[in-house]
Amino acid sequence: MSKEIKDNWFVVLELDFYPKAEENEEIIRNRIEEKKSEWERRKVRAYNKENFIRYINSYETIKKEMLGSNNIRKELIEDALAPVDNALKMGEGSIKVFTDDIIKKISRETKRSEKVVRQRIMENPNFELYDETIYNDYLDIIKKKADFEVIEKLLKTLNSEDIYSFLSSQNLKFETLDNSVINKERKKLENLHNNISSAKYKLYSQIEDMVNNNEEKQKYDKYLKYSKVMKELNYVKIYKNGTVGIKPVQNIKKILGNEKEATNIFIGFCEENNIAYNLSDNSDTAIADTLNDENENFKITSDNKQTNYIIRYAVALAVFALGVFIINTYFIGI
């Protein structure tokens, strides 16, 4: 940039500068005149009238720098983006996914629109936007736990974790099931009258619904995965008064097989439950160091207390010995 820019005319004139800058000089010229009239009105009573007076005094400079062959619009565009880019650069290594709250803060601090902030985030391969729909999808499935209560009770009776482990115990695979296979298995159970056979019979009927309706199967598969995720997130609640590192995201990713889904569910959960988090790669190391420091401080404090107790005990013994000496000398000796 050739010179320091004090007032960015794209920002002052409220002209688009990103992702597509306003280049139509007729539109720019009209906007300059409109704004000049506005500044003339507002310079009298506005609390920041000094700014409007400065803009009026810069009228010729604005036209020179925004219009004609010697304009510096390119430099002004770079300057207008610089505060946002600098703010994002500061987040590298500590922020990967940007929530609405963070975007609002950057917009407020840089005095640039949320639209510009979002666009710059999307264009940076190191960043991504928080997708609330992913967390909402997770919540929808978890809230439908009642839909799978019958299956869960039957599986508990049969000591099976899910329908797939049950089918495996029966030397069956879901992929090879059809109505005829299920009917054959149910037929075997018709003359058996006990809790196990009854549970198997009913469970085959539940499985049959999934064989005939792939949407139901997908919903069940999501429920299985999200139930495991929910258990992982329940551990996160333990650290509600501290800061949670990246480890839970890594654990959730192993369950889901998708980093974006894992990250967005984790962030959504933390945001909803007011839990502080740090998703930088070294966050767990930093948190562990903090805990170690606290343990070391506790150890030092404990050592100091132990030393104090020893000193106090020694003083007490000395006082006691002195007392015995005085008694022996002045009283018993009389």
URHUQUI-V190082 format. One record per backbone hydrogen bond with DSSP energy under -1.0 kcal/mol. NH is the residue of the N-H (numbers start at 0). CO is the residue of the C=O. E is the energy in kcal/mol with one decimal. If there is no record, write none. Layout:
((NH/CO/E) (NH/CO/E))
//
This chain:
((11/7/-2.8) (12/8/-2.6) (14/9/-2.7) (21/15/-2.8) (27/23/-2.2) (28/24/-2.7) (29/25/-2.3) (30/26/-2.1) (31/27/-2.2) (32/28/-1.9) (33/29/-2.4) (34/30/-2.7) (35/31/-2.2) (36/32/-2.0) (37/33/-1.9) (38/34/-2.9) (39/35/-2.1) (40/36/-1.6) (41/37/-2.3) (42/38/-1.7) (45/41/-1.8) (48/45/-1.4) (50/47/-1.4) (52/48/-2.5) (53/49/-2.2) (54/50/-2.3) (55/51/-2.3) (56/52/-2.4) (57/53/-1.0) (58/55/-1.5) (61/57/-2.9) (62/58/-1.9) (63/59/-2.2) (64/60/-2.6) (65/61/-1.8) (66/62/-1.8) (70/67/-1.3) (71/64/-2.5) (75/71/-2.3) (76/72/-2.4) (77/73/-2.0) (78/74/-2.4) (79/75/-2.3) (80/76/-1.6) (81/77/-1.3) (84/80/-2.5) (85/81/-2.7) (86/82/-2.0) (87/83/-2.5) (88/84/-2.3) (89/85/-1.7) (93/90/-1.9) (94/90/-3.0) (97/127/-2.5) (102/98/-2.2) (103/99/-2.5) (104/100/-2.0) (105/101/-2.5) (106/102/-2.6) (107/103/-2.5) (108/104/-2.6) (109/105/-2.6) (110/106/-1.3) (111/106/-1.1) (116/112/-2.0) (117/113/-2.9) (118/114/-2.1) (119/115/-2.2) (120/116/-2.0) (121/117/-2.5) (122/118/-1.4) (123/120/-1.2) (126/123/-1.9) (127/95/-1.9) (129/97/-2.7) (133/130/-1.2) (135/131/-2.5) (136/132/-2.0) (137/133/-1.8) (138/134/-2.5) (139/135/-2.5) (140/136/-1.9) (141/137/-2.4) (142/138/-2.7) (144/141/-1.3) (146/143/-1.7) (147/144/-1.8) (148/145/-1.2) (151/147/-2.5) (152/148/-2.4) (153/149/-2.1) (154/150/-2.6) (155/151/-2.1) (156/152/-1.9) (157/153/-1.7) (159/154/-2.6) (165/161/-1.9) (166/162/-2.6) (167/163/-2.0) (168/164/-1.8) (170/167/-1.7) (171/166/-2.9) (175/172/-1.1) (176/173/-1.6) (181/177/-2.1) (182/178/-2.6) (183/179/-2.0) (184/180/-2.0) (185/181/-2.4) (186/182/-2.1) (187/183/-1.2) (191/188/-1.4) (197/193/-2.3) (198/194/-2.3) (199/195/-2.5) (200/196/-2.4) (201/197/-2.2) (202/198/-2.4) (203/199/-2.5) (204/200/-1.3) (205/201/-1.7) (206/202/-2.7) (207/203/-2.3) (208/204/-1.4) (209/205/-1.1) (210/206/-2.1) (211/207/-2.1) (216/212/-1.5) (217/213/-2.5) (218/214/-2.1) (219/215/-2.1) (220/216/-2.8) (221/217/-2.3) (222/218/-2.1) (223/219/-2.4) (224/220/-2.0) (225/221/-3.3) (226/222/-2.0) (227/223/-1.3) (228/224/-2.0) (229/225/-2.6) (230/226/-1.6) (231/227/-1.7) (232/228/-2.5) (233/229/-1.9) (234/230/-1.0) (236/232/-1.1) (237/234/-1.3) (238/235/-1.7) (239/236/-1.6) (241/238/-2.0) (243/275/-2.6) (249/245/-1.8) (250/246/-2.3) (251/247/-2.6) (252/248/-2.5) (253/249/-1.5) (254/250/-1.2) (255/251/-2.6) (256/252/-3.4) (261/257/-2.3) (262/258/-2.9) (263/259/-2.4) (264/260/-2.1) (265/261/-2.2) (266/262/-2.6) (267/263/-2.3) (268/264/-2.3) (269/265/-2.5) (270/266/-3.0) (271/267/-2.2) (272/268/-1.9) (274/269/-2.6) (277/243/-2.6) (282/279/-1.9) (285/281/-2.5) (286/282/-2.7) (287/283/-2.6) (288/284/-2.6) (289/285/-2.1) (290/286/-2.3) (291/287/-2.8) (292/288/-2.7) (293/289/-2.4) (294/290/-2.6) (295/291/-2.8) (296/292/-2.7) (297/293/-2.4) (298/294/-2.5) (299/295/-2.9) (300/296/-2.9) (301/297/-2.9) (302/298/-2.9) (303/299/-2.7) (304/300/-2.6) (305/301/-2.6) (306/302/-2.5) (307/303/-2.6) (308/304/-2.6) (309/305/-2.1) (310/306/-2.4) (311/307/-2.8) (312/308/-2.5) (313/309/-2.5) (314/310/-2.6) (315/311/-2.3) (316/312/-2.3) (317/313/-2.3) (318/314/-2.7) (319/315/-2.5) (320/316/-2.8) (321/317/-2.6) (322/318/-2.4) (323/319/-2.4) (324/320/-2.4) (325/321/-2.5) (326/322/-2.5) (327/323/-2.7) (328/324/-2.5) (329/325/-3.1) (330/326/-1.9) (331/326/-2.5))
//
